Amino acid sequence: MTTPLPGRQGTGTPAGACDLHDPSTPRPDASQARDTSPAPDTSPAPDAPGAPDPRRWLVLAIASAAQFLAVLDLLAVTIAFPEIGRDFAPAPASALSWVLNGYTIVLAALLVPAGRIADEAGRRRCFLIGMVLFGLASAACGAAPTLTLLIAARVVQGVAAAVLIPTSLSLALPAFPPHERATAVGAWTAVSAVAAGSGPVIGGLLAASDWRLIFLINVPVVLLAVGAGVRLLPRSVRGERHALDLPGTGLVLVCIGAWVTACVQAPEWGFAGPATLAVLAVGVVAGALGVRHVRRAAEPVVDPALFRTPGFTAATLGLLSYFVAYSAMTLGASLLFTDVWHYSVRTAGLALAPWPVTVLVVSALSGRLVAAIGARTTSVIGGLSFVAAALWWLVLADDGSAGTHYAAHFLPGLILAGLGTGLYQPVMFAATGLLPSHRLSLGSGVLMVSRQFGTALGVAVLIAVTGGQQSPGTGGLRGGWLIAAVTAAAAVAAALTLRPAGGRDGGEDGGEDG
C-alpha cells in the first residue's frame, strides 16, 4: 500500500517534495475539516503567489548555522578525548565518554517536547533562546575547570541543541514558495552533512592547539546568528496556549532517553548485560505506555494526526533506517582509515572529505531533480546509491596498501554515499512541510529523533558486529557494511511508499490527474 505525497492538482506545479502545500493553509481533506487543534500561525504566508519572502535565503542561512553548530559539536569533540583526558587526569574512559553521551542522550530525549513547546510558544522566540543558551553552554564548556563541570555544560548544550534543531527547519521552510522548498531543504541537509563530515577534521585541527577551542569557537558564531536573527527571523502569531502534557512528556523523555542510553552504553555495559537489558526494558514499557497515552489524551505531547499525514510516517521510518546505515558506514570508514590503513586522525578526516563535498554539490541540485522526476524517484535513487556504496566497500575494501586501494577501492563508495545522502535526506526531511503550520516544529522534532536514534543504533550495531575490538580489521567491518546495506534497503522500501496525490511521480505535471 502506498502513501501519497500530496501535489497541487490542476495547477501545473511540480509534485513531490518540492510541491509542499502552504502549511498555513488548511488542507481540504475531511480529517482536516474535523481538526480541533490550536489555530495555526497567522503570519502572512511568504509563499503567496508572486510574493516570496525576499529574506528567505538569509533566514535559511541563520537556521543552517544553528544546525551546523549542533551537529558539529556532536562529532568534533570525539577526536579531542585524549587531550581532554590528559587535562583532567586521571579520568577513566567511562567518565570521558559522558562528554559525548550526555549531549547525545539529552538531545535525543528532548527533541519532541522542545518541538511541541516551540510550536505553541513561538518558533522565533524559542530559536533565539536556544541560540543564547547554546552560546553560554559552549563558553562554560571551554572554561570548565573539572570534568564534572564539562559534562554538566555539555548536558546544557544538549538542551539548547534540542530547541535549535527542530525550530531551525520549521522557521526556514515556510519562508519558501512550494517550488523552492526541496532546494531549501537540500541546502539545509547539505549543511548538516558537511558538519558531520568535517567534524573530525575541524575537531582535530582545533584540538591540536587546545581542545577548548572546539567549544569557544561557537561563541562568535552564536553572537552573529542571534544578532541577525533578531533582525531577520519572521515573527509569528502564537497559537492558542495549552497546558503541557506532563505525563506524555515524561513518557517520551524516558522512552527515547532509555533507548538511546542503551545504544550508547551497550559497548561498555555489554550488549546482553543486565544494565543494558534493564534500560531497554524501561524504554519499551515507557514506549508502550506512551502510545496508549497519546491515543487517549485530549492534547497529547505527540499528536497522532502527525502520522496520518501522507508521507510523514514513511519519512520517519525511512530516516531511522537510513541513519542506522549512515552512522555504521561513517564509523566503519573511520576505523578502516585509522586502524587498518594507519592514517593519522587528520588524514583520515581528509580522506572522508569527498563524502560531504559530494553531498554539498548534489543537495544543491536535488530540488531541480525532484521537479523533473518526482520525490519518490529521487529518494529511491538516493537510497539505492547508499546501498551501492555499502556493497562497494563490502566487496572491495581490504587490508592492502592504503595508497593503492583508497582511490580504486574506497573513493567510489564515498562518492556513491554522498550522492545517496544528497538525494535521500532532502526528500524525507521535506515531509515536515506537509504538516499544518502549528505542528512544524513538533514534526521536525520527530524526524530528528529518528535521526538521533538511528545514529546511536548504527554505532552500537557496528561495535557489536566487530566485537568491540579496537582494531577490528576488514573482516569485522564487512559485517557492519552488510548491515548498512540491509538498513539502507529498508530506507529504499520506505521511499517507495511515497507518491503524489495524483498517483504519478513525474515532473511539472506530476501532480495532475491528466
N, C-alpha and C positions, 0 to 999 in steps of 0.2 A: 504494500500500500504506500503510495507516495504522498508526501506532504507538500501542498502548494506553496510556492514563494510568490506572493502577490505581485502582479504587474498592473499598470494602468491600462485598462482596456479601451480600445477605440480612440486612443489619443496619439498613437504612433510613438509613444515614449518607450525607451528601451526597458526591457523587463529584466528581472534578476536583481542582484544586489545593488545595482546602480539605479533601480527603479523603486526605491523605498517610498512608501506613501508619506505624506506630510504628517509627522507624529502628532501635530497639534490639531489635526482634522479627524473627527470621529470616523471610524471605519463603518461601512454601510451594512455589515452583516448583522444577523439577528442577535448574536451574543453581545455585540457592542451596544445594540439598542437597549439591552437589559442591564448594561453596566451601571452599577450604583457606586463605583469607586470615586475617589475625590476628583474634582474638576481638574482638567489638565491645565498646563501653563497657558496663560492668555496673552503672552508677549507676542508682538507682531511676528507672523511667520516669515522667516528670512528667505524661504524658498518660494514665495509667491511668484507667479509668472511675471517675468520681466523685472523682478526686484530682488536679485540675490544680494545677500549681505556683503557690502564691499570690504568688511573687516574679516571675512570668513577664513582667509588663509593665515592671518595674524592670530585669530582665535585658535586655529589648529596648531600653530607653532607653539603657543603658550601651553595648550593641552599636551602636546607631544613632549615638551620639555619636562613636564611633571612625570609622564610615562617613562621617559629616558632615565631620569634620576632614580625612580622607584625600582626599575629593572636593573640598572647598573649597580646600585647598592646591594641588590640581592646576590650578585655574582662576583663583583670586583673584590669583595672582602675575602673570599676563599683563598686567593693567592697570597694574602698577607698573613695567614695563620702562623707561619714560622716566626715572622718578625713580631707579631703580637705576643706569641708565646715567650719569646726572649725578653720582651719588655716587662711581662708580668710573671716571670719565672719565680718559683716553679708552678706552672699552670698545666694541669693534666689535659690531655686531648679531649676528654669528655666535657670538661668545662669550656674549653675553647670552641667546641662545636656549637655551643649555645649562642655565640656571637652571630652565627648564621641561623640556627634553628629558632631562636627567639623571634627574629624578624619574620622568618618564613611562616611559622605557625600562627602568629598573631595576625599577619597579613591575610592569610587564607581564611581564618576564622571570622574576621570582621568585615570582609568584603560585602556580604549580603546585607547585614544590618546597616552598614555605612551607606550603601546604595539606597536603601529604603529611607533612611533619615534625610539624605541629600534630596531625594525627590520631594519630600514634604517641607523641609526647612529652607530649600533653595540651593540649587547646584552651585551657583556662583559663590555664595556665601561659604558653603562647605569647602569648595575648592580652595579659596583663599585662606581659610582657617587651616586646612590641611597643609598648604604650602608653608605657612608660617611655622606650624608645628614641626614639619619635616626639617626646616632650616634650623630651628632651635635644637632639635634632637641631633642633627648632624654636628652642630657645634659642640654639643655635650659629648658625643662620641669622640670627636677629635681632641677634646680636652680631658677625657676620662682618666683619673689618676689610678684607678683599680679596675681589675677585670669585671668585678661585680657591677660597678657603675657603668662600664662599657656595655655590658649585656642589658642593663636596665634602659640605657639610652637607645639601644637597638630595638627593644620592645616598643618604646615610644615611637621610633621611626616606623615600625611596622604598623602601628595605629594610624599614623599620618598617611602612610602609603595606601592603607585600606580605604581612606577617604579620597585620596587623589586619583587612584586608578579608575574606579567606576565613574567618577564625575568628569574625568578628562574627556572621554569619548562622548559622554552624553551632553557635555557642553558644546563640543565642536560639531557634532553631527547635524543638529537642527539648523545650523547656520548655512548649510549647503543645500542647493536645489537637488532634487532627486537624481538628475543625470550626472552629478558630480560626486555623489556620496561614495561610490565604490572607489574612486580615485582618492578621496579624502581618507577613507578607512585604510586603503593601501599605503598611503603615506604614514599614517599613524602606526600601522603594523610594521612598516619598514623601520621606523624609529625604534620600536620595541626590539625587533630582531637585531638591529645594529648595536643596540645597547647590550643585548645578550651576547652577541658575538665579540664585541670589543671589550666586554667586562674584564676578562683575564689580561688582555693587553694593557688597558688603562690601569688596572689594579697593579700589574707588575711594574709598570713604569713609575707609578707614584710610590709604591712600597719600596722600590729601590732607593728612594730618597728618605721617605718617612711614611709609615703606614697611616698615620693620622691624616695625611693629605687626602686620602680616599674619601674621608668624610668632610674635611674642611673645604674642599673644592666645591661642595654643594652650596655653600652659603652664598657666594656671589650670584650663582645661577638662580637661587631662590629669590634673592632680593630683586633681580631683574624681572623674574617671572611675576612676582607679586606686584611690582610697580606697573608692569604692562597690563596685568590682569585687572587691576583697579580701573584702568582707563579704558580697556578694550572689551573685556568679557561682557556678554549681553546680560542684562538684568531680566529676571523672570518673575512673574507673579506667583507667589507660593500657593500651592493647593490647600484645600481645607485641612486643618490640623487634626490629627487623630492621636489617641493615646498609643504609646509604644506597646507593641505586643511582647511583653516581657517574657511570658512562658515560651512563646515561639522563638524569640531572640536567643534565650538561654539554650534551647534545644539545638538551634542552628550552630551556636558557638561550640557547644560540647561535641556535636556530631562531627563537624568539619575539623575542629581542633584535634579531636581524638584520632581521626583517620590520618591527618597529616602528621601528627606526632608519631603514630605507629610507623608510618613510612620512613620518616627521617631518623628515628631512633632504632629501627629494626636492626641495622648493621651492628650497633653496639649492644643492644639487648638480646639479640638472637632472633632470627625470623620466626622461629617457633617457640621463643622463650615465653615464660609466664607473663612478664610485663607487657610484651608486645600483644599477646593474645588477649590479655585483660583490657588493654586500652582499645583494641579493635572491637571487643565485645561492647564496651561502653559506647563507642561510636555507632555500632549497629543498633543498639537499643535506643539511643538518642535519636537516630535517624528514623526508626520506626515510629517512635512517639511523635517526632516532628511532623511526619507525613500525616499521621492521624490528627494532629492538632490543626495543621493548616487547612485540612479539609473540613473542619468543623467550626473554626474560629470565624467570627464576623469580619475581622480586619487583620488577617494574619501577616506576619513579617514577610513571608513569601506568598504572593498572590498566585494561586493555582492557575488563574487565567493566563499567566505568562506562557505556560506550556500548552495552552490551547491556541496560541498564536501560531499561524502556519510558518514553519521553518525554524522556530526558536528551539524546540526540543531537539531537532536534528542538529542544529548548531551546537547546542550544549554537549550532546554525546559525541559529536564529531570532534570538537576541540579537546575533550577529555582524551579520546583515543589518540588524536594527533600529538598531543603534548607528552603522552607516555613515550611515543616513538621519538619525538624531538629530543627529550632530555636524555634518553638512553643512547641515542646516536651522538649527541654532543659530548657526553661524558666518555663514551666509548672512543671517540676520536681523540679526545684529550689524553686518555690513558695510552692509546697506541703511540701517540707522538712522544710523550714523556717517559713511559715505562718500557716500551718495546723498541722504539727508534731512538730513544735517549736524547730527544730535543730538550733544550733549556725551556723553562716556562715561557720566557718571552718569545722564543722561536716558535713554540707550539701555538701561542696565541696568534702569531702572524700566519702560521700555516692554516689556521682556521678561517682567516680573513676572507677568502673567496666566497664563503657561505653568506655572511651578511652583505658583502658587496653585491652579490647576485640578487639578494633579496631587495636591496635598495633600487636596483635597476628594474627588476621585474614588477615590484609593487607600484612603481610609478606608471606602469603600463597596464596594470590589472583592470582599471576602470574601463579602458577602451576595449579590452578583450571581453569583459563582461557584456558590454554594449553590443559587441559583434556576435558572440556565440552563446551568451546567456550565463547565468550564475551557476547552474548545475554543471554544465560542461566545463566551465573554468575551474571549479573546485575539484571536479573529478580528475581533470588533467593534473592539477596540483597534487592531489593525493597520490595518484599513480606515479608521479615523478618522485615523491618521497619514498614510495615502496621500491622504486628502481634504485634509488640511492642506497637504501639499506641492503638490497640484494647485491649491488655492485661491490660494496665493502665485504659482504659475507663471502663472496666468491673470490675476490681478487686481493684483498688486503692480507699481507703475510708478514713474516718476521725478517724479511730480506733487507737489503741495503736501503736505508731511508731515502738517500738521494736518488736512487734508481726508481724506487717504487712510488714515491709521492706523486709525481706528475702523471704517470700512466695508470697507476692502480688506485689512487685515492682522490686526486683532484677532480676527476669527472663526477664522483659521488658527491663531493661538496657542491659542485655546480647544480647537479640534479636536486640536492636538498634545498639549495637556495631558490631554485625555480619552484619547487613544491611549496615552500614557505610563502613566497611572494604571491602565489596564486590561490592557495587554500585559505590562509588566515583572513585576508580581507573579506572574502565572501561570507565566512562564518561569523566574524565579528560584526559585519554589517547587519546581521539579524537583529541587533539592538534597535536599528532604525525601523523595524517592523512594529515596534511596540507603541502604545499610546505615550504621549509626551510625559505624562505624570508617572510613568514606570521606566523611563530610560535609564536612570542610574541603577535602579534595582536590577533590571535586566542585564546591564553591563556588569554588575557585581556578580550575578550568577555565572555569566560566561567566564569571568576572571577566576572564579572558584574552580571551574573546570580546568582552566589553565594551570593554576597553582597545584591542585590536587594531582592532575596528570603529570606535572613536572616532578613532584615529590615521589609519585608512584613509579615513574620511569627510572629514576635514580635508584630507588630501592630494588626494583626488579633487576637492573643491571648488576648491582652489587651482589644480589642473591645468586644470579647466574654465574658470576665469576668467583663465587665462594668467598667474597670479601678480601681477596688477595691484593696486596699492594701492587704486584706486577703480574696481572692475570695472563698475559700472553694473548696471542690472537685466537687461540682455541676458545678461551672463555669469552672474549669479546665477540666472537662469531655468534655465540648463543644469544647475546644481547641484541645483535643486529638482526637475528632471525625474529626475535620477539618484536623488535621495532618494525620489521616488515609486516608482521601479522597485525599489529595495532594500527599501523598506517593503512592497511587494507580495510580495517574496521572503520577508519575515518572516511575512506572512499565510499563504503556502504552507506554511511550517514549522508554523504553528499549526494548520492543517487536518489535520495528521497526528496530532494529539492526540485521544484518545478514552478514555473509561473502559473498564475491563476488560469490563464487561457489554455493551459495544457501543452504549451510549446516552450522550448528553451532556445529561442532564436535570438535574433539581433533586434533591429529597430522596430520591427513589428511583432516581436515575440510575445507581447502581452495581449495581442488581439486574437479574437476568436476566428477571424477570417470570414 
